[in-house]
């Protein structure tokens, strides 16, 4: 960029010397050179300070790594890689046999548990009837045992010790039977009372497992999370897709706003602010300049973040060498839709200071764009 300004000044000086027939001597040449040094240096400093430029920019894109929620062998894959897709379109399918079988088993277990819950009410009624029967028998044996006790206390005891002991053992046996019947009745009542959201606890647990199994079955069909396109589709039918976060099977690029991420020198922070007008040129579109607007300056530099570790913290970069990142929003243009995401660009931002100098920056940016017509293969 600076070289273009110097070459432009040199060309203008040469024209002036020729047009006005200025003699080339020890006074005219040093005067032109020194004047050029001061003039060009002043213009460059003023332009760089007020209208920052960077050749380190790219058309940013946010990607979504596609990781299946369940594991299994892939049975089909989309036939539209790198082509626009709508939200909900199928990306690939995983063999659902195992998950369908688990869902069917849990559905059957749920029906069985519901029938068992319904049978518990009948068991409770039966247990209550049995408790009443045992209580009646206990009461009868209690009365019989009391009669034997009273008889043994009379002057003439009509009962033998054996008869009294038999009546006592009968009463104690009936008392134990009553307690067992009451315990069983209480147990059934507790099972009927243990409810979650209106369902008996065992039924509620199975319904929750059914919901999880149904979700897993649905996840065997992986769909597009939004409008966009799938890229890097390297899986094929027969590939084993694992539900591991570190092993995405493809990348999905959602439809998103056209943004440029540009890296500026830290000095540019003095003039960068949201809303400033900007222009962008792309290597792939020589001779064209696209309008943009500075959206924001990212409030952290890439090398300025630290994480907890077992080593002492040191500076990760030399002070002042780390550049700041800014995002720019591109104005709509038909040509931009043809550009691959992530392509490189050059950006110039125009502040509201010394706006007349911005003309020079715009000329130089367009000259940079024209140079993109020229390239040499190595």
C-alpha positions in Angstrom: 0.0 0.0 0.0 2.7 2.4 1.0 4.7 1.4 -2.2 1.7 2.4 -4.3 1.7 5.9 -2.8 5.5 6.3 -3.3 5.2 5.1 -6.9 2.3 7.5 -7.5 4.3 10.5 -6.2 7.3 9.5 -8.3 5.1 9.3 -11.4 3.6 12.8 -10.6 7.0 14.2 -10.0 8.3 12.9 -13.3 5.3 14.4 -15.2 5.9 17.8 -13.5 9.6 17.7 -14.4 8.7 16.9 -18.0 5.8 19.3 -18.4 7.4 22.3 -16.8 10.9 21.5 -18.2 12.5 21.6 -14.7 16.2 21.0 -15.0 17.5 17.9 -13.2 20.3 19.0 -11.0 21.6 18.8 -7.4 18.9 21.2 -6.2 15.8 20.1 -8.0 16.1 16.4 -7.4 16.9 16.6 -3.6 14.0 19.1 -3.3 11.6 16.7 -5.0 12.9 13.7 -2.9 12.8 15.6 0.4 9.4 17.1 -0.4 8.1 13.6 -1.3 9.4 12.1 1.9 7.7 14.7 4.1 4.5 14.8 2.0 4.1 11.1 1.5 5.1 10.3 5.1 2.5 12.8 6.4 -0.2 11.5 4.2 0.5 7.9 5.0 0.6 8.5 8.7 -2.6 10.6 8.6 -4.4 8.0 6.4 -3.3 5.0 8.4 -4.2 6.6 11.7 -7.7 7.8 10.7 -8.7 5.2 8.1 -7.2 1.8 9.2 -6.5 -0.9 6.6 -5.8 -4.6 6.8 -5.0 -7.3 4.3 -5.7 -10.0 6.9 -9.5 -10.5 6.7 -11.9 -13.2 5.6 -15.5 -13.9 5.0 -16.4 -15.5 8.3 -18.7 -18.4 8.7 -20.1 -20.3 11.7 -20.1 -24.0 11.3 -22.0 -26.7 13.3 -20.2 -30.0 13.8 -22.8 -32.7 13.3 -22.6 -35.4 16.0 -25.3 -38.0 16.3 -27.0 -38.4 19.7 -27.0 -42.2 19.3 -24.5 -44.7 17.9 -24.9 -47.2 15.1 -24.3 -48.0 11.5 -25.3 -45.5 8.9 -27.8 -46.9 6.4 -28.4 -43.8 4.2 -26.7 -40.4 3.6 -28.0 -37.2 2.0 -27.4 -36.9 -1.8 -27.2 -33.1 -1.6 -23.8 -32.2 -0.1 -22.8 -28.5 -0.4 -26.4 -27.8 -1.7 -29.0 -25.6 0.1 -31.2 -27.6 2.5 -34.2 -26.6 4.6 -34.5 -27.0 8.4 -35.5 -30.6 9.1 -34.2 -32.2 5.9 -32.6 -35.5 6.4 -28.8 -35.6 6.6 -28.3 -39.3 7.3 -30.0 -42.3 9.0 -28.7 -44.7 11.5 -29.9 -48.3 11.7 -32.9 -48.0 14.1 -33.4 -51.8 14.7 -31.8 -51.9 18.2 -33.6 -48.7 19.4 -37.0 -49.9 18.0 -36.6 -53.2 19.8 -35.8 -51.4 23.1 -38.8 -49.2 22.7 -41.1 -52.1 22.0 -39.8 -54.0 25.1 -40.4 -51.0 27.3 -43.9 -50.4 25.9 -44.7 -54.1 26.7 -43.3 -53.7 30.2 -45.4 -50.6 30.7 -48.6 -52.3 29.8 -47.6 -55.2 32.2 -46.9 -52.7 35.0 -50.2 -50.9 34.4 -52.1 -54.3 34.6 -50.2 -55.1 37.8 -51.2 -51.8 39.2 -54.8 -52.4 38.4 -54.4 -55.9 40.0 -53.0 -54.3 43.2 -56.5 -52.8 44.0 -58.0 -56.2 43.8 -55.2 -57.6 46.0 -55.9 -54.8 48.5 -59.5 -55.7 48.7 -58.6 -59.4 49.1 -56.1 -58.5 51.8 -58.6 -56.3 53.7 -61.1 -59.2 53.6 -58.5 -61.6 54.8 -57.5 -59.2 57.6 -61.2 -58.9 58.7 -61.4 -62.7 58.8 -58.2 -63.2 60.7 -59.3 -60.4 63.2 -62.6 -62.2 63.8 -60.8 -65.5 64.4 -58.3 -63.7 66.7 -61.2 -62.2 68.7 -62.9 -65.6 69.0 -59.7 -67.2 70.2 -59.2 -64.3 72.6 -62.6 -64.9 74.1 -62.0 -68.6 74.3 -58.6 -68.0 76.0 -60.3 -65.6 78.4 -62.9 -68.2 79.3 -60.2 -70.7 80.0 -58.4 -68.2 82.2 -61.5 -67.4 84.2 -62.3 -71.1 84.6 -58.8 -71.8 86.0 -59.4 -69.1 88.7 -62.6 -70.8 89.9 -62.7 -73.0 93.0 -63.3 -76.0 90.8 -61.2 -75.8 87.7 -62.9 -77.6 84.9 -59.9 -77.2 82.5 -56.6 -78.9 82.6 -53.3 -77.1 82.2 -53.0 -78.6 78.7 -56.3 -77.1 77.7 -55.4 -73.7 78.9 -52.0 -73.8 77.1 -53.6 -74.9 73.9 -56.1 -72.0 74.1 -53.2 -69.6 74.7 -51.2 -70.9 71.8 -54.2 -70.6 69.5 -54.7 -67.0 70.6 -51.1 -66.1 70.0 -51.1 -67.8 66.6 -54.2 -65.8 65.6 -52.6 -62.6 66.9 -49.5 -63.2 64.7 -51.6 -64.0 61.7 -53.5 -60.7 62.2 -50.3 -58.7 62.3 -49.0 -60.5 59.1 -52.3 -59.7 57.3 -52.2 -56.1 58.4 -48.6 -55.8 57.3 -49.4 -57.2 53.8 -52.4 -54.8 53.6 -50.2 -51.8 54.5 -47.6 -52.9 51.9 -50.2 -53.0 49.1 -51.6 -49.6 50.2 -48.1 -48.1 50.1 -47.5 -49.4 46.6 -50.8 -47.8 45.5 -50.0 -44.5 47.2 -46.5 -44.2 45.7 -47.5 -42.1 42.7 -45.7 -39.6 40.4 -47.7 -37.3 38.2 -50.8 -39.5 38.8 -49.0 -42.8 37.9 -47.8 -45.5 40.2 -44.0 -45.2 40.7 -43.1 -48.3 38.7 -45.4 -47.2 35.8 -44.0 -43.7 35.9 -40.4 -45.0 35.8 -41.2 -47.2 32.7 -43.0 -44.3 31.0 -39.9 -42.2 31.5 -37.8 -44.9 30.0 -40.2 -45.2 27.1 -39.9 -41.4 26.4 -36.1 -41.8 26.4 -36.2 -44.8 24.1 -38.6 -43.0 21.8 -36.2 -40.0 21.7 -33.3 -42.2 20.9 -35.3 -43.8 18.1 -36.1 -40.4 16.7 -32.4 -39.5 16.8 -31.5 -42.3 14.4 -32.7 -39.8 11.8 -30.3 -36.9 11.9 -31.9 -33.7 10.3 -30.6 -30.3 9.3 -30.7 -28.0 12.4 -31.6 -25.0 10.3 -31.5 -23.7 6.7 -28.0 -24.1 5.2 -25.9 -26.8 3.7 -23.9 -29.8 4.7 -20.3 -30.0 3.8 -17.4 -32.4 4.3 -19.9 -35.3 4.0 -17.4 -38.2 4.2 -19.7 -40.9 5.7 -21.2 -43.6 3.6 -23.7 -46.4 4.3 -22.0 -48.9 6.6 -20.0 -46.2 8.4 -20.2 -46.6 12.2 -21.3 -43.2 13.6 -20.5 -42.8 17.3 -22.2 -40.4 19.7 -18.9 -38.8 20.7 -18.5 -35.0 20.8 -14.9 -35.1 19.5 -15.9 -37.2 16.4 -18.4 -35.2 14.2 -19.4 -37.1 11.1 -20.0 -34.0 8.9 -20.1 -30.2 9.1 -23.2 -28.1 8.7 -23.1 -24.5 7.6 -26.3 -22.6 8.7 -27.6 -19.8 6.6 -26.3 -16.7 8.3 -25.6 -13.0 7.8 -22.6 -12.1 5.6 -19.9 -11.1 8.0 -16.2 -10.2 7.6 -13.7 -10.8 10.4 -10.7 -8.5 10.1 -7.5 -8.3 12.1 -6.2 -4.8 12.8 -3.2 -3.4 14.5 -3.8 -2.4 18.1 -3.2 1.2 17.1 -6.3 1.1 15.0 -8.4 0.9 18.2 -8.0 4.7 18.5 -10.3 5.1 15.5 -12.4 1.9 15.2 -16.0 2.2 16.4 -19.2 0.5 15.7 -21.2 2.0 12.8 -18.2 3.3 10.8 -18.4 2.8 7.0 -16.0 0.3 5.4 -15.1 -1.2 2.1 -14.1 -4.7 1.3 -12.3 -6.2 -1.7 -11.8 -9.9 -2.4 -9.0 -11.7 -4.2 -11.6 -13.8 -6.0 -13.4 -10.7 -7.3 -10.8 -8.3 -8.7 -11.9 -4.8 -9.6 -14.9 -4.9 -7.4 -15.4 -3.1 -4.1 -18.2 -4.0 -1.6 -19.7 -1.7 0.9 -19.8 -2.7 4.6 -20.2 -1.3 8.1 -18.1 -2.0 11.2 -20.3 -4.0 13.5 -18.1 -4.5 16.6 -14.6 -4.9 17.9 -14.2 -8.2 19.6 -13.3 -7.4 23.3 -10.6 -10.0 23.6 -7.5 -10.8 21.6 -6.8 -14.5 20.7 -3.5 -14.7 22.5 -4.7 -12.9 25.6 -6.7 -15.8 27.1 -5.3 -18.0 29.8 -6.5 -21.4 31.2 -5.7 -23.1 34.5 -2.8 -25.5 34.2 0.0 -26.9 36.2 2.6 -24.4 35.0 3.1 -20.8 36.0 1.5 -18.1 33.8 3.7 -16.2 31.4 2.9 -13.7 28.7 1.8 -15.6 25.6 2.8 -12.9 23.2 5.1 -9.9 22.9 3.4 -6.8 24.1 1.9 -4.8 21.2 2.3 -7.6 18.6 -1.1 -9.2 19.0 -3.8 -7.8 16.7 -7.4 -7.1 17.5 -10.3 -8.6 15.7 -13.3 -6.7 14.4 -16.5 -7.9 12.6 -18.0 -6.1 9.6 -21.5 -6.5 8.1 -21.5 -6.6 4.3 -24.2 -4.9 2.3 -26.3 -7.4 0.2 -24.8 -8.1 -3.2 -25.4 -10.8 -5.7 -21.7 -11.5 -6.3 -21.2 -12.3 -2.6 -23.5 -15.3 -2.7 -21.1 -16.9 -5.2 -18.1 -16.6 -3.0 -17.0 -19.6 -0.9 -17.3 -19.1 2.9 -14.0 -18.3 4.6 -12.4 -16.6 1.5 -9.7 -14.0 2.1 -10.3 -10.2 1.8 -8.8 -6.8 2.4 -10.7 -4.2 4.4 -10.5 -0.4 4.9 -12.5 1.4 7.6 -13.3 5.1 7.3 -13.7 7.1 10.4 -15.3 10.5 10.7 -11.9 12.2 11.1 -10.0 13.8 8.2 -12.6 12.5 5.7 -10.8 14.2 2.8 -7.9 11.8 3.3 -10.3 8.9 3.0 -10.3 9.5 -0.8 -6.7 8.5 -1.0 -7.5 5.3 1.0 -10.4 4.5 -1.4 -8.1 5.0 -4.4 -5.4 2.8 -3.0 -8.0 0.1 -2.0 -9.3 0.0 -5.6 -5.8 -0.2 -6.9 -5.2 -3.2 -4.6 -8.4 -4.7 -6.1 -7.1 -4.2 -9.6 -3.8 -6.0 -8.8 -5.8 -9.1 -8.1 -6.1 -9.6 -11.8 -2.4 -10.4 -11.8 -1.1 -13.5 -10.2 1.7 -16.0 -10.8 1.6 -19.7 -10.1 4.6 -21.0 -8.3 
